[in-house]
Amino acid sequence: MTFTIWLSLLTICLLGAMSPGPSLAMVAKHSLAGGRANGLAAAWAHAFGIGIYAFITLIGLAVVLQQSPLLFKTISYAGAAYLAYLGVNALRSKGGVAAKLESGQTTSLWQSAKEGFLISLLSPKIALFFIALFSQFIAVGSDVISKSLIILTPLVVDGLWYTLITFMLSSPLLLDKIRSKAVLIDRLSGVVLILLALRVVFTV
């Protein structure tokens, strides 16, 4: 893999990580409700899931999903159901930002990491990203170094991007302002997650 091709891969991975969606909503929720450690746990568990996607794409996921529409639809509907579940909980403030801040209840690092990991694995948006964009780099990655870069680049880019988001959202100055808007944040994130779930259902 040449340096130019790697820069193209890096750019695509950065744009993919920065595009708003359920992953951003999830990392934001854990950063606000649980604090910096929870945000980082969610961010890097999510990045690990991205790395798994990169690895299985490398060994043939794109081909399998393209040849098996039923499998892709199953993954998509499972992702939509999980997004809807998170959205309903946010609307009810069950496990959301408002509930955590009001009760003083803490979210375990394991819970934050689990949600981060599941969002990355069950997101149809991420599956589409790897099939449509990422898979084009597989052909140029025949040696061990190239294959390692194909797996590590999206993993590290995703982890660093959401680390930045976590540090921004867990700033004490910002947290004080957010506490007064916690219920509104829950309602908005709930609506966004449910709309994303509906979009998946109607576009699969």
FENLIN-V24563 format. One record per helix or strand. SS is the DSSP state (h for helix, s for strand). FROM is the first residue (numbers start at 1). LEN is the number of residues. Records with the same first field share a line. If there is no record, write none. Layout:
SS->FROM-LEN + FROM-LEN
This chain:
h->3-16 + 22-13 + 36-23 + 61-7 + 69-23 + 97-7 + 109-14 + 124-9 + 134-7 + 144-26 + 172-8 + 182-22
